Amino acid sequence: MKVDSPFLLFLATLVFGMLAVPGVAQTHVVREGETFYAIARKHGVSVERLMAHNGFRDPLKLQVGKALKIPPEEVKVATKTTRLEPKPLMRKSLRVIIDAGHGGKDRGAVWGGVHEADLNLKVALRVEESLKKLGYSVTMTRRSDAFVSLSQRAEVTNRCRNGIFISIHFNASLHTSVKGAETFYVGEKGAFLARSIQEKLVSGLKVRNRGCRHRNFAVLHQTACPAVLVECGFISNPSERARCSTPWYQATVAQAIVQGVQRYYQNH
């Protein structure tokens, strides 16, 4: 039946509106000026679903007074999202004491505007970050440009249980042609740690291998645990100084030290 009277149109709309009970199929009587888009938006359905539900292909054929069936709400099936929790970090039993050589009033070697103390700290902080990500406990003898005496460094180290000590340095020589990396150690376990780090330094940096040697440096022999001192390159050599100053070189040194620690941990 075509509804032409405004009153009858209002009455029909009112009746159908009263029948619009939640959970029950609803209808909508088309008013003058309404479109599929407006009706679909009003009832929270898509135009495509509204037209398909009522057998329409052409939206222009919609007529005033037409009772449209409103499609039921889509039932959204709740899907359980499985959240992959990161595996808890396996804490290592080994504690690594990282010693950034020099600092504060003790600048170490200074060549071409490059301060050894600054390079030492940059590498040390990188090593600390990487080791902590691997689950190692790390103690730093200094974390800023501060002066720490050799005896204080040893005291910090000797308070730690089941530790290894790694002192980070950059080298210098009056003979500016000298270059390369070398590692010093005390003790049998220190020798193994030194070789593990030295091998990674040479292969990663592609520098001259100056080897591993036993030396009774105060910072080494005053410590009670396996201890090494790593000389990462010569800042007195112009070309090597330029390399040592780059983030890539510092990151590669840090990686070599971390890999050496990993090898030590796996064998001791």
C-alpha positions as CSV (number, residue, x, y, z in Angstrom):
1,M,0.0,0.0,0.0
2,K,1.4,3.4,-0.9
3,V,1.1,5.9,2.0
4,D,0.5,9.4,0.7
5,S,-1.1,11.1,3.8
6,P,1.4,12.7,6.2
7,F,-0.7,11.6,9.1
8,L,-0.8,8.0,8.0
9,L,2.9,8.1,7.3
10,F,3.5,9.4,10.9
11,L,1.2,6.8,12.3
12,A,2.9,4.0,10.4
13,T,6.3,5.2,11.5
14,L,5.1,5.4,15.2
15,V,3.7,1.8,15.0
16,F,6.9,0.4,13.5
17,G,9.0,2.3,16.0
18,M,7.1,0.8,18.8
19,L,7.8,-2.6,17.4
20,A,11.5,-1.9,17.3
21,V,12.4,-4.1,20.3
22,P,16.0,-5.0,20.9
23,G,16.7,-8.4,19.7
24,V,13.6,-8.4,17.4
25,A,13.7,-7.7,13.6
26,Q,13.2,-4.0,13.1
27,T,11.7,-2.1,10.2
28,H,11.9,1.5,9.0
29,V,9.3,3.4,7.0
30,V,11.0,5.6,4.4
31,R,10.2,9.3,4.8
32,E,10.4,12.0,2.2
33,G,14.0,13.0,1.4
34,E,15.5,9.9,3.1
35,T,18.2,7.9,1.4
36,F,19.7,4.5,1.9
37,Y,22.8,6.2,3.3
38,A,20.8,8.2,5.9
39,I,18.7,5.2,7.0
40,A,21.7,2.9,7.2
41,R,23.6,5.5,9.3
42,K,20.6,5.9,11.6
43,H,20.4,2.2,12.4
44,G,24.2,1.6,12.5
45,V,24.3,-0.7,9.5
46,S,26.1,-0.6,6.2
47,V,24.3,0.6,3.0
48,E,25.3,-2.6,1.3
49,R,23.8,-4.8,4.0
50,L,20.6,-2.7,4.2
51,M,20.0,-2.8,0.4
52,A,20.8,-6.5,0.1
53,H,18.6,-7.4,3.1
54,N,15.7,-5.7,1.3
55,G,16.4,-7.0,-2.2
56,F,17.5,-3.6,-3.7
57,R,20.1,-3.2,-6.3
58,D,19.4,0.3,-7.4
59,P,19.3,2.9,-4.5
60,L,17.3,5.3,-6.7
61,K,14.2,2.9,-6.6
62,L,13.7,3.7,-2.9
63,Q,10.2,5.0,-2.4
64,V,8.6,7.1,0.4
65,G,6.5,4.9,2.6
66,K,8.5,1.7,1.9
67,A,8.9,-0.4,5.0
68,L,12.5,-1.5,5.0
69,K,13.7,-4.4,7.2
70,I,16.7,-3.5,9.2
71,P,19.3,-6.2,9.1
72,P,20.2,-7.6,12.6
73,E,23.4,-6.6,14.2
74,E,26.4,-8.6,13.2
75,V,27.5,-10.9,15.9
76,K,31.1,-10.3,16.6
77,V,32.8,-13.4,17.8
78,A,35.3,-12.5,20.5
79,T,38.6,-14.0,19.6
80,K,41.1,-14.6,22.3
81,T,44.3,-12.8,21.6
82,T,47.3,-14.8,22.7
83,R,49.9,-12.4,24.0
84,L,53.4,-13.8,23.7
85,E,55.1,-12.7,26.9
86,P,58.8,-12.3,26.5
87,K,60.7,-15.0,28.1
88,P,62.2,-13.9,31.5
89,L,65.8,-13.0,31.1
90,M,68.1,-15.8,32.4
91,R,70.3,-14.2,34.9
92,K,73.9,-15.2,34.6
93,S,75.8,-16.1,37.7
94,L,78.9,-14.2,36.5
95,R,79.3,-10.6,37.5
96,V,81.4,-8.4,35.1
97,I,83.2,-5.4,36.5
98,I,83.8,-2.9,33.7
99,D,86.5,-0.3,34.3
100,A,86.7,2.7,32.0
101,G,90.4,3.7,32.4
102,H,91.4,7.1,33.6
103,G,88.8,9.9,34.0
104,G,88.4,13.3,35.7
105,K,91.8,15.0,36.3
106,D,93.5,11.9,34.8
107,R,92.9,12.3,31.0
108,G,95.1,9.4,30.0
109,A,96.6,9.7,26.6
110,V,95.7,12.9,24.6
111,W,96.5,13.1,20.9
112,G,95.1,15.2,18.2
113,G,92.3,16.5,20.5
114,V,91.2,13.0,21.3
115,H,91.1,12.2,25.0
116,E,91.6,8.5,25.9
117,A,89.5,8.9,29.1
118,D,86.5,9.9,26.9
119,L,86.9,7.0,24.5
120,N,87.3,4.5,27.4
121,L,84.0,5.6,28.9
122,K,82.1,5.5,25.6
123,V,83.1,1.9,25.0
124,A,82.5,0.9,28.7
125,L,78.9,2.2,28.6
126,R,78.3,0.2,25.4
127,V,79.7,-2.9,27.0
128,E,77.5,-2.5,30.1
129,E,74.4,-2.1,28.0
130,S,75.0,-5.2,25.9
131,L,76.0,-7.4,28.9
132,K,72.9,-6.4,30.8
133,K,70.7,-7.3,27.8
134,L,72.3,-10.8,28.0
135,G,71.5,-11.2,31.6
136,Y,74.9,-10.4,33.2
137,S,75.2,-8.4,36.4
138,V,77.5,-5.5,35.7
139,T,79.4,-3.2,38.0
140,M,81.0,0.0,36.7
141,T,84.0,1.6,38.4
142,R,82.9,4.9,36.9
143,R,79.9,6.0,34.8
144,S,80.9,9.6,34.2
145,D,84.0,11.8,33.7
146,A,85.2,11.2,37.3
147,F,88.5,10.5,38.8
148,V,88.8,7.0,40.5
149,S,92.1,5.9,42.0
150,L,93.6,2.5,41.1
151,S,93.1,1.3,44.7
152,Q,89.4,2.4,44.6
153,R,88.9,0.4,41.4
154,A,90.4,-2.6,43.0
155,E,88.2,-2.2,46.1
156,V,85.1,-2.0,44.0
157,T,86.1,-5.2,42.2
158,N,87.0,-7.1,45.3
159,R,83.6,-6.5,46.9
160,C,82.0,-8.5,44.1
161,R,81.6,-12.3,44.2
162,N,82.2,-14.5,41.2
163,G,83.4,-11.7,39.0
164,I,85.8,-10.9,36.2
165,F,87.5,-7.5,35.8
166,I,87.9,-5.8,32.4
167,S,89.7,-2.5,32.2
168,I,89.2,-0.6,28.9
169,H,91.9,1.7,27.5
170,F,93.3,3.2,24.3
171,N,97.0,3.2,23.7
172,A,99.6,5.7,22.6
173,S,103.3,5.8,21.7
174,L,105.9,8.4,20.8
175,H,106.4,6.3,17.7
176,T,103.3,7.3,15.8
177,S,103.6,4.5,13.3
178,V,102.7,2.0,15.9
179,K,99.2,0.7,15.8
180,G,97.0,-2.3,16.7
181,A,95.2,-3.9,19.6
182,E,96.6,-5.8,22.6
183,T,95.3,-7.3,25.8
184,F,97.1,-7.8,29.1
185,Y,96.1,-10.2,31.9
186,V,97.0,-11.8,35.2
187,G,96.2,-15.4,36.2
188,E,95.3,-18.4,34.1
189,K,91.6,-17.6,33.8
190,G,92.6,-14.0,33.0
191,A,94.7,-15.4,30.1
192,F,91.7,-17.3,28.7
193,L,89.6,-14.2,28.9
194,A,92.3,-12.0,27.3
195,R,92.7,-14.4,24.4
196,S,88.9,-14.6,23.9
197,I,88.6,-10.8,23.7
198,Q,91.8,-10.3,21.7
199,E,90.7,-12.7,18.9
200,K,87.3,-10.9,18.5
201,L,89.0,-7.5,18.5
202,V,91.4,-8.4,15.7
203,S,88.8,-10.1,13.6
204,G,86.1,-7.5,14.1
205,L,88.3,-4.4,13.7
206,K,90.8,-5.7,11.2
207,V,93.6,-4.3,13.1
208,R,97.2,-5.4,13.8
209,N,97.3,-8.2,16.4
210,R,99.7,-7.2,19.1
211,G,98.8,-10.3,21.1
212,C,98.1,-11.1,24.7
213,R,100.7,-10.6,27.5
214,H,101.0,-11.0,31.2
215,R,101.6,-7.7,33.0
216,N,101.4,-6.9,36.7
217,F,99.7,-3.5,36.2
218,A,98.5,-2.3,39.6
219,V,94.8,-2.2,38.4
220,L,95.2,-5.9,37.6
221,H,97.3,-7.5,40.3
222,Q,95.3,-5.7,43.1
223,T,92.1,-7.5,42.0
224,A,91.3,-10.9,43.4
225,C,89.4,-12.2,40.4
226,P,90.4,-12.9,36.8
227,A,91.4,-9.5,35.3
228,V,92.4,-8.1,31.9
229,L,93.3,-4.8,30.5
230,V,92.3,-4.2,26.9
231,E,94.2,-1.7,24.7
232,C,91.7,-1.0,21.9
233,G,93.9,0.9,19.5
234,F,96.6,3.6,19.2
235,I,95.3,7.2,19.2
236,S,98.9,8.4,18.6
237,N,98.6,6.9,15.2
238,P,96.7,9.4,13.0
239,S,94.8,6.9,10.9
240,E,94.0,4.6,13.8
241,R,93.0,7.7,15.9
242,A,90.5,8.6,13.3
243,R,89.0,5.1,13.4
244,C,89.0,5.0,17.2
245,S,86.9,8.2,17.2
246,T,84.0,6.7,15.2
247,P,80.9,5.2,16.8
248,W,81.4,2.1,14.5
249,Y,84.8,1.4,16.0
250,Q,83.7,1.9,19.5
251,A,80.6,-0.3,19.0
252,T,82.8,-3.0,17.4
253,V,85.2,-2.9,20.4
254,A,82.3,-3.3,22.8
255,Q,80.9,-6.2,20.8
256,A,84.3,-7.9,20.8
257,I,84.6,-7.6,24.6
258,V,81.0,-8.9,25.1
259,Q,81.8,-11.9,22.8
260,G,84.9,-12.6,24.8
261,V,82.9,-12.5,28.1
262,Q,80.4,-14.9,26.5
263,R,83.1,-17.4,25.6
264,Y,84.6,-17.1,29.0
265,Y,81.2,-17.7,30.7
266,Q,80.6,-20.8,28.5
267,N,83.9,-22.3,29.5
268,H,84.2,-21.5,33.2
